[in-house]
Amino acid sequence: MPIAYSNIMTGTIFAVLATLGWALNFIAPYITGEYSLYDFMLIRFLIAGVLGLAVLALCRAQLRTLHRGQALRAAGLGVIGYLAYSACIAAGVMFGGPVLTPAFIGMVPVLMALLGNATQKTVQWRRLIAPLSCLSAGLLLSNISSLLQPTVGAGSWLLGLVFSIAAVALWLAFSVLNQGALAHLPANTTGVWSGLMMAGAGIGALALLPVVQGLGLLRLDTLGWGIAKAGHLYIWSLVIALSSSVVGAWAWNAASQRLPMVLSGQLIALESLFATLLGLAFHGRLPTLLEAAGLASVLVGVVIAMRILLTTSPLSTATCSCKAPLPD
C-alpha cells in the first residue's frame, strides 16, 4: 500500500528534528566560554542523570518488571553510549575541527548495516564497492582538510582522529549490546530502559567528579558554580541533554513510524551534515573545497550504501534505531 504523502512529509520533519537534536552534541567545545570542556560534560550529564531519574519516577511500574541485572546493564550502557561517546565526540571536535568527527560519525549507519551483513550475509560485498569507495574518499578528504586548517596542528589532528575513531567504536559497541539487551526486555519497557541509561550516565559523571577535581581539570571550582557566572553552562547543558536524549529519541521514534526503512535509514546521515554546519557556524566561516568535497562524498556513500542494504533485505533494525528510544 502506498505511503501517504502527509506521512512522508511529517516523518521527514520528525527525522530532521531528531538529527538536528543529536547534532547539538557536536557543539560542546564552542559554548563553554571561560569554562573547560570537563566542566560542561560534568554539568550536562548530571542534568541528564536528573532527567533519567524523572523518567524512572514516571515509569515506576515498568521499572518493577526489570530484574537487577537488566537495570545495571542499562546503566552501564548509558556510561558507554551517552557519557563516553559524547565525551569522545566533544574531544574529537575540539582537537580535529568541525568536519573530521562528523564525517566519521556519518559512517555509523553503514557500519551497523555492514556488521549485520557480516554476521548474516544478505548482500554481495562487490555491490558495496562503490559506496565504500565514496566513504573512504570522503574520510581521506576530511582528514586532509582538518590537517590543513591553520588552527589544527599535527598533534591536535592526531588526537582528533583518535577520539573520532573511539566515538565510532563506542557507538558500534553500544548499538550491538543495546540491541541484544532490548531483545530480552519485557514489553513496553523502552521508556524506563532509556531512563536507566540517562541515570547511569549521570552516576558515571558523578563518579568521575573526584578524579577530574583531583587532576585540577575543573574550572568550576575557581570560576564559580553560581548562576551569574556559569548560567550559560547550565542552560546549554539542559538544552543539549533535552534535545539529544529526549526530543531526539522521541522524534526519531515518530519518524520511524511514518517512514519506510529505506528512507529513514538514509536520513540518519543528516546528523553529520547538521553537525558540520553548526561547527562551521561557530567558527564563522564557510567550508573549504576539501571539506565540502569530503562531507559530500561521505553523505553520498551513506545514501548509496543504505539504499543497497535496505532494499535488499531487512537487515538489523539497529541501522534505523541506533539511538535509544523513549516512549512515544
N, C-alpha and C positions, 0 to 999 in steps of 0.2 A: 504494500500500500504506500503510495507517495507520501512523503512527509510534508505537512502543511507549511506553506511559506512563512506564516506567522511564527510557527515553532522554530524554524531555522533562524529567523531574524532574532527572536527572543533568546534562543540558545546561544547565538553568536555574541549577543550583547553580554550575557552572563559569562561566557568564556573570556571575553575581553576584560571584564571586570575582575575575574579571578586571576588572570595572568598579570594584570596591572597590579593587583594586590600583592602577588608573590614577588613581582619585580621590585617592590619597595625594599625588600631585603638587601638589595644591592647598593642602596644609597647611604648605608650606615656610616661609612667613613667621611661623608660630606656634611653631616649635620651635628657633629659632636661639639663644634665650637672650640672653646678652650679645654674641654674635657677630652679624655682619651677614648679610644675605641673600647677599651676594657670597661670603662665607666658605662658607656652606652649599652654594651652587651649585658652587663650585670643588671642594669635597671630594666632593660627590655624583657629579659627572661624572668626576672622577679615578677614583673607585671603579667607576663604570660602565665606564670605559675598561679597567680591570684585568679586570673580568668579561668584557668583549668579547675581550680577548687570551686569556683562558682558553677561551672558546668557539672562537676561531681555532685554539688548540693542539689542541683536541679534534676539530676539523673540518679537519685539515690536508689530507686527501685532497680534500675539497670545494674548499678554497682553491686548489688547483692547477688546478682546472677553470675558474677565472675569469681573464680577462686583466687587465692593469694598469688599463685604463680603467674596467672594471667595479668593481674594488676601490676606486679613487679616487672613483667616483660614489657608492658605498655609504658611504664615509667622509664625503663631503660631505653626503649626505642625513642622516647622523647629526647633523651640526652643525645642519642646518635643523630636522629633525623631533624631535630629542632636546634638544640644548643650547638653541638659540634659542627653540623652542616652550615648553619648561619654564621658561625664564627669564621669558618674557612672561606665562605663567600666574602664576608667583610674584609678579611685579611687579603684575599686574592685581589679584590678591587683596590684596596689601599696600596698594595705593592705593585700590581700589574696594570693599573689603569682601568678605564671604564669599558673596555672592549674585550679584553682577554678572558676574564672569568665568565661573562655572559655567553661568549662563544663556546666555551667548554660545557657549560650547563645546558646549552641548546642541544647538545648531543644526547642528553639523558633519555628522552623518549625513544630514540632509535636504539640506544644501547640496551634499554629494557626489552624492546622487541627482539633484538638480536640474542639476548640471553634466553628468551623464550624459544627462539628458533634453534639455538644450540642444544637445548635440552629436549626439544621435541620438534625435529626438523619439519618445517612446512613450506619453506621457500628455498629454491636452489640458490646457493651462495653467489653464483655467477650473475644472477639478476640484481644483486646488491652492489655490483662493482661501481656502477655509475653514481649512486647516491653516496657511497662510502668515499669515492674519489672526491666528490664535492665537499664532503665534511672534512676530509684530510687537507684539501687545498685551503678551505676556509680557516681551519685551525692554524695552518702554516702562515697564512697571510696575517691572521690576528696576532700570532706570536711575533712576527717580524715588525708589524706596526707598533705593537706595545714596546718592543725593544728600542725602536727608533724615536720614541717620544722623549723630548728633552728632560722631562721630569722623572723619567724612569731609567735608572742605571742598570747595569748588567746584574748586579747583586739583587736589586729590588725586583727586576723582571723574573729572575730565577725563583725568588720567594713567591711572587705572584703565580708563577707556573705551578709550583709545588702545592700551594694552597688551592688552586683551581682544580688540580687533579685529585687532591684529597677530598674536595667538596663533591666531585662526581662519584668517587669511590664510596664515600659515606652515604650518599643518596641511593646509590645502587644497592648497597648492603641493607640500608633501611627499607627500601621498597621490597626486596626479596623477603626479608624477615617479617615485615609487616603483613605482606600478602599471605605468608604461611600462617601467621597468627590469626588473621582475620577469618581464615577458612575454618577455624575451630571455635569461633565465638558464638555464643547463643544469639538468637535473632534479636534485632533491634537494640544492639549494644554499641553501635559505632559511635554514638554521641559520647557515652561515658569513656570509650576507648580513647577518643581524641582528648577528652578532659584529663585522663590519666597521663597521656603523653605531655600535655602542656604543664601539668603539675610536676611531672618528672623532670622536665627541662628547668622549671623554676627551682626545684630542690637541688639539681645539679649546679645551677648558678650560685645558689646559697652555699653549697659545699665548697665551691671554689673561692668564695669571698675571702677566707683567711689566707689562702695561698697568694692571691693577687695583692692583698694588702701587705703580706709579709715581703713580697718582692718589690713593693713600692710602685706598683703599676697603676694604682687608683689615684686620680686627681680629685675625686670627690672629697677625700679626707683633707686636702689642703685648700681647694677652691670652695668647698662647702656643699652641703646636701640641701640647702634651703631652696625654696621655690623661686625666690627672687633671682638667684644665681643659676640654678640648674633647672629652672622651669621648662626651658625648651627641650632639655634632655628627657624629661618626664613626658612631655606632650608627644614628641616624636616616638618615644618608646611605646606609648599607648597606641598611637596611630598605626605603627608598623605591626605591633602584636595583634591588634584587631583586624587589620586589613589582610595580613598574611595567614594567621592561624584560624581566624573565624570567618570573616567575609569571603576570603579567597576560597576556602574549602566549601562553604555554603554555595557560593556562586558556581563553583565547578560541578557540584552535585546537580544543581539546577540545569546547567548547560548539558551535562551528560544525559539527563532525562529527555532532552529535546532534540539532540543532535545524533546523527549516526556516528559510529566509532571512527569511520574513515575521516570525517571532518573534525571531530573533537580531538582526535589524536594529533592532527596537524596543527590545530590552533594552540597547542601547548608551546609551539615554537615562538609564539608572540611574547612569552615571558622574556626570552633573550633579547628580542627587539626592544621591548619597553625598558628593560634593564640598561641596555646600551644607550638609548635615547635619554633616559633620566641621568645617567652618569655624564654624558656629554653636556647636558643642560647645566649640571652643577659645575662642570669645567668651563662653561661659557664658550663653547666652540662647536664647529661642525665636524663630522667625521672626516678623516683623511681619506684619500683614494684607496689606500691599502685597507684601512679599517672598514670602509663601506663594502669593498670587494670581499673581504674576509667574512663579514657578517652575512652578506647576501649569499655567499657560497654555502655557509653553514645552514641557513634557512632553506635554501633550495634543496640541499641534500636531505634535510629533515623531511620536507614535504614529499619528495620523491620516494624516500625510503618508507615513510608512513603509508603512502598510497599503495606501494607494492606489498608491504607486510600486512596491512589491514584489509586489503581487498582480496588477498589470497586465502586467508583463513582467520578465524577468531583467535588471535594469539593472546598471551597473558593480558588480562584486564588491567594489570598494573601499568600498562602503557598509557591508559587514559584515566587512571585513578591513583596516580602515584602520590598525590597529596592526601594526607589523612582526612577522611570525611568527617563531617559534623552533621547533626540532624537537619533534615530539610525543613 
